[in-house]
């Protein structure tokens, strides 16, 4: 028979392993989302390209590229530029939700049920060990009942916290694009006002 400490460590390791699979998958998606929501220097945004370093394309660059195309099409169709900007921003947020946020939520949502299953299984084994008067089995049951819930809840909180932080990074990166858009829009309005103020047929001076 296994000793008490060996049984406890073995069962605790099994509980931790069960939690690690969805947790590390969630971490992998979170790291990809972290890279995609990084802020891009203004100079690179103006050039409409990120640094060619082999990393994931920042969503700020995607928004700028889609925004420029949408503004050109919107001008032909007579759509207000503010409407085009809001629609483009929502498109990029939807891309973030589809590629990162939903996947992180999916893996995080798997963790509480895994912890609950471990706790329930541990309690069942505990009742069985009490009937069999097996101290080693009883300690193993207590270990899996307690540690599975603790590991699962800590991992769940970590993934949800990362998701919130990544979303904040996304808003910061998109705010940089908004600043560029507002400056460009102000220049367009100023140029339009200058053209309107310029006399069309001023008589030549004698």
N, C-alpha and C positions, 0 to 999 in steps of 0.2 A: 504493500500500500504506500501511496505517496504521503510524505510528511505534511503537517499542517501548513507550514510556510510555503512549501513547494506547491501545494494545491492552491493556496491563495494567490500566489504570483502567477501561476499558470492560467487560472480563470480570469484574473485581472488582465493579463496579456491578451486573452481571447476577446474580452470586452473592448479593450482598446483597439485591437485590430479591426473589429467590426465597425467601429466609429471612424477609423482612419480612412477607409475607402471613399465614402462620400465627402469626407472633410477635405482630403487632398485633391479630389476632383474639383471641389468648390474653390480651393486655393488656386488651382491652375487657371480656372476661368477668371478669378479675381485678379491675378497677375496680368492676364491678357487685357482685362478691362482697365487696369491701372495704367498700362502702356498706352492704350487707345485714348485715354482721357488726359494725357499729359498736355501741359500748356506748350504752345509753340511760340518762339520769339516773334515779335511783330515784323521784323525784317523778312523772316521766312514766310510769314503769312502773306505779306505784300507780294512776294514772289510766287505765291500760291503753290508752295511745295514745302514739305518737311525735309529735314536733313536726311540725306541718303545713307542711313546707317543700318538698313536691313530690319528695322523694327516695324511694329504694327503701325499702319497709317493713323495718325491722330484724327479723332472725329472732328476737331476744329478745321483741319484741312479739307475733310470731306464736306463739311458745311459750307466752307468758302467756295469750293468748286461748284457744288450744287446751286449755291446762291447766285453766283455769277451767271450760270446758265439760265436759271429761273428768271433772273431780272431781265436778261435779254429777251426771253420769250414773253415775259409779262409786259414789257414795253410795247411789243408788237400787238398784244391782245388788250392793251389798255388796263391792265390790272395795277392797283396801287402797290407801290414798292413795299410799304409796311405789311401789307397782306402777304406778299411774296416772302418777305423775311420771316414772318411768323410761321408760314407753312413750311419753309425750309428748316427752321429750327425744330419744329415738331417732327419732321421727317428724320432728322439726325437723332433726336431723343428716342424715337421709335426704333431706330437701328441699334442704339445702345440697349434698349430694353430687350430687343429680340436676341441679340448676340451675347449679352453679358448678364444683365440683371435677372432675367427669367431663369437662366441656367444656374446662377448662384442661388436664387430662391429655391429652385428645385432640389439642389443638393442639400441646402440647409434644412429644407422641410423633411428630408429623409432622416435627419439625426434624432429628433425627439421620438419618433416611433421606434427606432432602433434601441434607444435607451429604455423605452417603456417595455419593449419585448425582453430586453436583458433583465430588467427588474422583475417582470412577471415570471420569467423562466427561473431566475434566482430564488424567488419566493417559493415556487413549486418544488425546486430541489431542496430548499430549506425544510419544507414540511416533510419531504421524503427522508431527509437525513435525521430529522427528529424521530421519525418512526423507526429508522434503522439504528438509531443511536450511534451514528458515525460522525465523529468530531471533525475529521478532515473534510468530509462532504459538506458538513454544516458551514465550516469556514469558507469553503469555495462558493457555496450558495450565497452567503452574505457578501462576499467580495463581488460577485457578478451583479447582485441586486443593487449594490451601492455604486460601484464604479461605472457601470454602464450608463446610468443616468447622469452622473457627474460629467463624464467624458462627453456625452452627447450634448448636454446643455451648454457646456463651455465651448465646444466646437460650433454649435448653432449660434451662440452669441458672437463668436469671432467672425463667422461668415456674414451675419447680418450687419455687424459693425463695419466690416470692410465694404459691404455694398453701399452703405450710407456714405462712407468717405469717398468712394469712387464716384458716386452721383454728385457729390459736392465738387469734386475735381472736374467733372463734365461741365457743370454750370460755370465754373471759373474759366474753363477753356473756351466755351461758347461765348462768354462775355467779352473775351478779347476780339472775337469775330464781330460781335455787335458794335464794339467801339470803332473798328475799322469801317463797318457799314455806315455808322452814323457820320463819320468824317467824310466818307465818299459821298453820302447823300447830301451833306451840307455843301460840299463843293459843287455838286450838280445843281442844287437850288441856286447857289450864288451865280454860277455860270448862266443859268436860265434867266435870272433876274438881270444880269448884265446885258444879255442879248435883248431883253424886252425894253430896257432903258435906252439902248443905243438908237439914235434917230435913223430911220430908214432912208429918207431922201433929203438930207440936209443940203441946202443950196451951197454951191461953191463960193468962196469969198472972192471978191473982185480984186 
